[in-house]
């Protein structure tokens, strides 16, 4: 069995590797015109690769759920073996990530529309000439 320090060092190395993979995926997709598809691919890739689950049923140390699921589904035989122990947390994290993404996207769109309408109203008011008493009559000659 590995110690807690070994698991920590493994997670650090694994996180750096996943960060490099996600950076590479972002570099491949950054010029894509479909921003929502690009964001969803990055988000689902991160959810699949970074979701943790206990490494063994009787151990409290965490391991990537993707590899635990793959190992148990392919290598372990028995009644309770299979992909579900690692796959269930991946699906749950992916669903929550999608919900939060679409909620954040909706709020961002709502806020940006509000500020753009406020900016266009301010711009329309600033270009209109004031009517009423003029404090500086030479200013109109300069404009």
Secondary structure by P-SEA (a helix, b strand, c coil): cccaaaaaaaaaaaaaaaaaaaaaaaaaccccccaaaaaaaaaaaaaaccccccccccccccccaaaaaaaaacccccccccccaaaaaaaaaaaaaaaaaaaaaaaaaaaaaaaaaaaaaaaaaaacccccccccccccccc
